[in-house]
Amino acid sequence: MSLIECKNINRYFGSGNNRVHVLKNISLSIEKGDFVAIIGQSGSGKSTLMNIIGCLDSASSGSYTIDGLETSQMDADQLAGLRRKRFGFIFQRYNLLSTLSARDNVALPAVYAGMEHAGRNLRADKLLHDLGLENKEGNKPSELSGGQQQRVSIARALMNGGEIILADEPTGALDTQSGENVMEIIHSLHKQGHTVILVTHDPGIAANANRVIEIRDGEIIADTSKNTEIPPSKVESVKENTSWLFFKDQLIESFRMSVQAIMAHKMRSLLTMLGIIIGIASVVSVVALGRGSQEKILSDISAIGTNTISVYPGRGFGDRRSGRVRTLTIGDAQAIAKQSYVDSVTPMVASNATVTYRNTDATAQLYGAGEQYFDVRGIKIEEGRLYDADDVKNNAQVAVIDQNTKNKLFSDGTNPIGKTILFKKRPLQIIGVTEKDTSGFGSSENLQIWTPYTTVINRISGQRHINSITVKIKDEANSQAAEKSLNELLLSRHGVKDFFMQNSDSIKQTIESATGTMTLLISSIAFISLFVGGIGVMNIMLVSVTERTKEIGVRMAIGARQSNILQQFLIESVLICLIGGLAGVLVSFGISTLFNYFVQDFAMSFSTLSIAAAVTCSTVIGVVFGFMPAKRASQLNPIDALAHD
């Protein structure tokens, strides 16, 4: 049985009135080990026939078998398998990949055959050495002469065994001497048992073959052989690797090729990344800005009491009757303190009057509170001490003042600790000064003085009611449930709803909701820029596919599967987006550094989750927007891709 068998092969191009009948009922068979030259003038159909024999093109009708295998029913990957295992192509214009070294160009078919890295490099170096290219392994095609490039092309054809060598005008682009060298190599390959099919328009070149088939206007007009007895051939293809390591190696090689492609077009890759960089930097920075402002606000809330509930007389803020409602008592505070979910309770009595120190008078607000008030409100002492439980129990006439009071009454720099001031003509000894209130909730102008509530009730005002009760809820307790329970407790004690509550947790939730909504809004705008960046990636990748169409054709000709092409371009797209995403994160860190340097009120706060989400998003964009160009590349017709300029 013949190695190659063609029966009634027809090939048409175009359609309708433009339909051209290129090959007309071609029938021929080629024995294994033969040296066949197909000769004819330009347009005769000889190259089309060679492309069909090499599984780069398919016949419009007829039967073509290789070693008994019918090719007409094979899919793209099965045809790629035949090219990879059986054929070695020698092109007129060499078709070497400009970004790869001579070694890598030669080894490329073995990548798709699954040969391990060290083995294929060793074989590539041996082939180059046998063809007189020692010490040229690392040279790019641009660093080699035409004859040397053609020898690299021949070495590549032999990489997977090259059982059938297809040479399309192999000397057409060479000078006379280089052409003779190439023909000597081809003769040598034939002697080694390779089946050689050579296409030429030069009768002198065709005369080197054992068999000459002449084609004119798509028909065979002559078929002559010098020797009909063909010696047996022992040339075998390299065995393909089918283990799981094959898939790992394919992925690694696709990754390496993608990196090479990105590095070969640095400016284009950078411009492609720009949209992703801007989008990711925007998203991460906006989230960090929102998170930082939220933390600042929540910190300020913590300064006025974390997880606290304040109880006031009346129906609500703005109730004109609240000043006349005097139903909150020390007994209420004591009853609340007994509840299991309560951490501490601080009754509050407030009074506004004139405070005097020597010859200086000022209007100040006096707060009578329990010893736990300062802890509940997050007030810190700067100098001196805070009053304690004994001071509250003994109605001690001691006071803690704020910075405003210190600056007003002791503007001459006198240390206020131990000094006595008069409030409503009642003496109070200063025992401490608080730190300056930097929260947005504290007063920046009022003078504030704190003293035990028992002192206010028993020694200053004489009133038996209190103005408010501040309740600190235990950390493990639910603030909303505690508020409901307190409401029921006071309602049962008073009989009527003559009080209202303010829950700091409600304020916290409101602020978190507001800042979260704002962050979501701005992030949505930033995600639009990411989407636009993704479209940019898709457009650039489509341009890249167009620019590299010939490269894709070469890869398919030497046996690349559709999945190999898809994988390479998809990885390239993902890499561009991933690198752009990481660069965007770095840009956002730079923005944060500048922001934190110039803005002192609060700092941008990065979230690991938002950074991970942003990088993941950029990767997804690479997959989604890179898939269509990659799919388009993988579905190109090999012969059309090779013919692309």
N, C-alpha and C positions, 0 to 999 in steps of 0.2 A: 504494500500500500504506500502511495506517495505521501511525503510529508505535507505538501501543500496541494490542494485540489480545488480548482475553480471551474464551475460549470455554468455556462450561459449567464455570465455576469453582465448586468446592465447598470449604467449609472447616469441619472439625469440631474441636471441642475436647473433651477428656475422653475417657473410654472406658466401655464397659459401660452400666450404667443412667444414668451421669452424662454420657453423650455428648450434646453440644449441636451442632445443625446451624446454624452461624452464617451462612454464605453458601450460597445455593441456586441452582445452575446460572446463575451470573452470566455474561452475554455482553455485551461492549461493545467498541467501538473508539474510539480518540481520535486525532485528526489532529495532526500537528506544527504548533505555533503556536496551538492552540486554548486557550481559557480555560474550564475545566470546574469546576463546583461539584458536589460530592456531598453531598446534604443528607439528614438523617434524624434521628430521635430517638435518645437514648442507648440503646445495645444493638441498634440496627438493623443493624449490621454495616458501617457506612460506614468507620470507622477500620481495621477488618480488611481491607477491600478496598484502602484506600490503602496499607496496609503490604505487601500482596501486590504491588501495582503498583510500590512502591518497593523491592522485593526485600529487605525486612526480614523478611518472613514468606513461607511457601510454601503453595500451595494443596494441599488433600488430594487433589483430583482436578481434571482439566480442563487446558486449555492456556493458557499466557500467553507471548506473544512481544513483544519490543521490537525494532522495526526489523527484523523477520523472524527474530530470534534466540530460539529456544525456551529458556526459563529452567528448566524442570522438571528437566533433566538436568545443570544446572550445579552445580559444587561451591561450597563457601563462599567461596573466593578469587575464583572467576569472578563470583559474585554481588556480592562486594565491588568488583570491577572495574567492574561496571555502575553500582553506586551512586556510585562515585568519578568515573566519566566522564560519566554521563548525568544524575544526579539532584542536586538541591539541596534540602535539607530545612529547612523553617521550622516549628519546634515551638511548641506553645502555651506551654510553660514554658521556652522558649529553649534549654535544655540546653547552656548554655555551661560550660566547665570553669573552676571557681572559682580555680584556681591559675595560670591563664594570663591574660595581658593581652588587651585587645580585639584588638590586632594578631595575637597568636599564635593566638587562637581563630579568627580569620578565615583565617589562613594554614594552619591545620592540614590541610585537605583536600589542599592543594598539596604538603605534606610527603609524603603517601602517593602522590602522583602523580609524585614525583621532581623537582619544580621546585627549582632551586638557591636557596640561602638569600636572597641579595640580591634576586633577581627576585620571589620570592613576597612578601617584605616590602614591596617597592615596589607590587605589585599590591594587597596587603591595604590599604595606606595609601590608595591611590586609591579603592578601593571604599568605605572608611570616609568618605573626604572627599566622595564623590558622594552618600552617604547622610546628610550633615550631621553627621558625627562627627569632624571635624578637631579636633586637639588632645586627642582622647580615646583615641588609639592605645595609650597605655601604661596606661590604667585597667583595673583588675580588674573583673569583673562586679559585685561588691559595691559598686563606686564609681559605678555607672551606674543610671539610672532604668529602669523596666520597658520604656518605649518605646525607650530607647537600647539596651537589651539585645536587644530584638527586631530592631532595625536591624543590630546586630552579627551576629545569627543570619542575617539576610537576606544580608548581605555574605559570610558564610561559605558560604551556599548558592550564591552566584555565583562563588566563588573558582576552581573548576575549569571554569567556563563556565555551569553551571546550565541545561543544555538543557531539562530538565524540572524545574519547581519544584513540590514537594509541600508544601503548607501545611496543617497540621493545627490547626484552630481558632486561626489566627494572632493574632486579636484577643481571644481568650477571657480572657486574664489582664491586659488593658489597660483603661485608662479610655477614655471615648468619644473624646476628642481624639486620644489616641495611637493608638487603633484606626483612626480615619479616616486618620491619617498613614500607617499601615502599609498600608491598602488602596490609598491613592494610589500607594505604592511598587510594590505588586503590579500595579496597573493599568499603571504605567509599564513594568514588566518585560514584561508581555504585549504592549505596543505595540512593544517592542524585538525581539519575535519568540520570547520564551520560551514554552514550553508550560507552562501553569499548571493544576495540579489542586488545588483547594481543598476541604477537608472542613469542614463547619459544620452546626450545628443551627439556625442563624438564617436565616430566609428573606430578611431584609433584606441580610445579607452575601452570600447566594447570588445575589441579584439583580444583583450586580456582574459575574457571569460571563456569558459568551456562551452557555454550555450548562449546563443544570441537570439532574442525574440524582438522582432521589429514590429512596431505599431504605427499605423497611419489612420487618421480620422476615426480613432476609437476601435479599430479592428486589427487583429494580428494578420500581417501579410507575409511574414516569414518566421520560421522557427528552425534554426540549424544548430547542431551539436558537433563538437570535435570528437568527443568520446562519450559513448552512451553507457559505458561501464563506469559507475560511480563507486569509488572505494567506500567501504563502510565507515561511518562516522561514530566516534565515541564521545563527542562533546555532549556534556550534560549541564543542565541548569543548576544553579545553586539552590539547595534545599531551603525552603522558607521556614521561618520560625513561627510556630503556632501556639507556643506556651503563653501564659498570662504575662510573662515578662515582655512579650511582643507589644502588648498594648501600652505598657508603661514606657517602653522605649519610643514608641510612636508619639506619645504625649510629650516626652522630653524633647524629641527632635522637632516637633511642631512648635514647642515653646522656644527652642533655640532659633529656629528659622524666623519666628515672629519677632524676636529681639533683634535679629540681624536686619530684618526689613525696617523696623522702627529706627534703628541706628543709621541705616543707609539714607533715610529721609528725615533727618532730625528736625528741620524747620517745619515741614509739613506736619509731623507728629506733634510738635509743640503747639502749633496753631490749632490743631484738632483738640488738644487737651485744654486749650484756653477756656472754652465754654464750660467744661466740666470743673476746672479749677475755680472759676468765678462762682458757679452754682454751689459747689461744696463749701467753699469759703464763706459764702453768704449764709447757707443753712447753719453751719457749725457756729459762726459768729453770732447770728441772731439768737440761736438757742442759748449760747453762752451769755449773751447780753440779757436775755429774759431771765435766765436762771440766776445771774448775779443780782439783778434788780429785785427778783423775788426773795432771794436770801437776805438782801439788805432790809427789805420791808418786814420780813418775818423776824429778823433780828431785832428790829425796832419794836415789833409787837412783843417779843420776848422781854424787852426792856421794861415794858409796862405790865408784864405779868403773863407768864406762859401757862396755858391751861387753867385760866382763872374765870370765875363768874362773879360779877359785881351786882349787888342787889341795891336798888334805890327806891325811895318812897315815891308815890305818884303813879301815873299811867304811862309815862314815857318822857323822853327828853322833849322839852318845850312845854310840858304841862305846867300851867301857871299855878296850879294848886299844890304842886309837889313841895313847895317851901312851907306850906301849912300842914302837910301830912307828916305826923310825928309818931308813926306807929312802929317804926323799926327800933328795937330795943337791944340791950345787952343780952337779954334772955333769948332773943332770936339767934344771936350769934352763938350763944352757948349751946342751944339746941342743934344748930347746924354743925357745930364742932363734934357732936357725938355720932354723926353719920359715918358709916364705914368707908365710904368713897372719898371722904374729905381728908386732905392732907393738913391743912391749916385754915384758920379763920381769923380775919383781922377786921374788927369794927373800926369805923372811921367817923370822927367828929371834925367838922371843918368850921373855922371861924376867921373872919376877915376884920382886921383892926390895925391900929398903929403900933409899930414896934419902935422902941427907943433904946439908943445906946449913947450915953453921955448927952452931947448936944445934937445928935443926929436922929431925926425922925424919918420913918418911911412906912408906907402901907404894905403889909405882908399878909400872906395867907398861912394860917396856922392849921396844921393837920394833927389831930389826935388819933393815934393808931396803935395797934399792938406791936409787940417786938418782932413779929414775923413779917410785918408789912414790907420791910426793905428787901427781904429775900423774895417775897412774892412779886414785887415790882421790879426786881433786878437792879435796885439802887446800890451803888458801891460807895464805900467810904474812902475819902482821900487822906484825911488826917483825923486823929482822935479816935472815938469809938461810937458805936450805935448803942442806944439804950437797950436793956435786956428785960427779962421777965420779972426780976426783982424790982426794977424801976417802975414797971407797970403796976405791980402788986402794991407798992408803997407810995403810989401817987407822986413819984419823984418829980421835982421841978427842974427837969433837965430838958435840953433841946438839941436837936441836930439841924444845922442850917445848910442851905445850898450855896453854890458859888455866887449867885446874884446877891444874896443877903450879905455874904462876906465882903464882896466888892463895894456894896453900898455903905455898910456900917463900919467897915474896917479898911477904908480906902487908903489910910496912911501906912498900911503894911503891918499893923499890929496883929499878933497871933490871936485869933478869937477863942482858942481853946481855954476854958476856965473862966472866960469873961461872962458877966451877967448882963442880960438884956431885959427890957420890960415889955410885956405884951398885955395890953389892957391894964397897965400898971401892976401886973403880976410879974415877979422876978423869975427868970429862967436862966439856968447856967448852961452855957454852950459846952457840949462834950464831944461834938464831932462836926466835920464838914464833908459833904458828899462830893463825888466827882461831878464834873460838868456833864450835863445831859446832852448827848449828841444825837439822840433819836429824834425822828420827825414828830413824835407824839408829845414830847416834853415842852414846857413853856420856856421861851428864851428871854422873857422880860420880867415875869412875876418873881417876887421874893417869896420863898417857901421855907417854912419852919415845921419841923416834926417834933412832937412830944408825946408821951404816953396818953392814950385816950382817957385813962382814969384821972390824969392830972387836969385835963381840959374839963371833964365833967365835974370833978369834985373841987377844983381849986380856981378855975378860970370862968367857965360859962355857967355852971350850975345846972345845965340842962340834963334831963334824964334820957332823952331819946338820942339816937345816932343818925348821922346823915347817910351812911351807906355801910354795907358789909362786903368785904372782898374775900372770896372763898377760893382757895387753891385746891384743885381736884388732883387726886393721886394719878400718877402717870399711867397706871394700868387700867384706870376707870374710863368709861366712855363719857365724854364731856356732854354730849346731847342727852344721854340718859340721866346724868347727874343733874342737869338743868331741870329736867322734867320732875325728878324726885324732889329737888329743892322747892320747886313751884308748889307741889302738893303739900310739902311740909309747912311752908309759910301760909298757904291758903287755909290749912286746918287750924293754925294758930291764930290767924287774924279774922277768919270767917269771911272776909271779902278780899277782892283782888285790889289792894291798895299799894302795890309795889310792882316794879318791873325789873328785868334782868338784862345784863349785857354780857354775852359770852365771847371771850377773846378767841375761842376756837371758830366761831362764826365769822369773825373779822378775818381770821387767817384763811378760812376756806374761800371767802369772797375774794380776797386778794390773790390767792392761788388761782382761782378760776379766772379772774380778770387778766392776770399776767399770762396764764396759760392760753387764753383766747387770743391775746395780742401776739404771743409767740407763734401760735398756730397760723394766724393771719399772715404775719411777715414770712414765716417759713414756707407757706403756700406760694407766696410770690417768688421766693428763692427757688422753690422746686420747679416753677415755670422756667426759670433760667436753666435749670438742670435739663429739663425736657428739650429746650431749644438747643442746649449743648449736645444732647443725644442725637438730635436731628443733624447737627453739624458733623458728628462722628459718622453717622450713616452716609451722609453726602461725600465726606472725604474718603470713606472706605469704598464707596461706589467708584469714585475717581481712581482710587488705588487699584481696584480690580481692572478698570479700563486700561490704566497705565501698564499693568503687569499681566495683561492678557497673554502675551507671548510666553512669559515665565510660567504661567499656569499651563499653557499648552505643552511646554517642555516637560514639566513635571508629570503631566498625564501621559505623555509619550513614553516616558521611562518607567511608567507603572503606578503612578500615584492613584489611589482610590478617590472617589468623590468625598468620602469621609476625611481623607487626609487633607484635601484642599479646604473643605469646610472647617475642619479643626484648626488649621493654620491661620486662616483669616479671622475666625472667631476669637482665637486666643490673642491675636494681634489687636483686635478691637477691645477685648476685655483688658488687656495690658495697658492700652492707651487710657482707658477710662479709670483703671485702678491707680495708675501712676498719677493721673490728673486728680483723682480723689485724694490721694495721700498728699500731693502738692497743695491741694486746696486746704487740707487740715493744717499743714505747715503755715500757709498764708494766714489762716485764721489765728494761729498762735502768734504770728507777727503782729496782726491787728490788735490782739489782746495785749501784747506787750506795750504797744504805743498807747492804747486806750487806758490801761492801768497806770501808765506813767503820767498822763495828762489829767486824768479824772481821779480824784481822791475820794469822792463820796462812796463809791462802791466799785468792785472789781468784776470783770467778766469771769464767769465760772463755767468751766467745761464739764460736760457730762460724758463719761465713757460710753454710755448707751447711744448718745447722739452722734458721737464720732464713729462708733461702730456702724450705726445705721446709715450714716452718710457714705462711708466707704463701701458698705454693702450695696447701697443705692447706686453708686457709680459703677460697681461691678455688674449689677443687674442691667443698667443702661447699656453697658458694653455688650452684654449678651443679647438684649432685645434689639437694639439698633444695629448691632453688628451682624445679626443673623441673616438678614436679607441680602446684604452684599456678599457674605460668605456663601450663602446658598446659591446665589447667582454665579459666583466664581466656580463652585463645584459642579455646576450643570453645564458649563461651557463645552462645546464640541471640540475635541482635541485638535482636529485638523483646521477648524476655523480659528482657534486660538493661536496655533502655530503660524498661521498666515497673517496674523495681525501685526501691523507695523507699530 
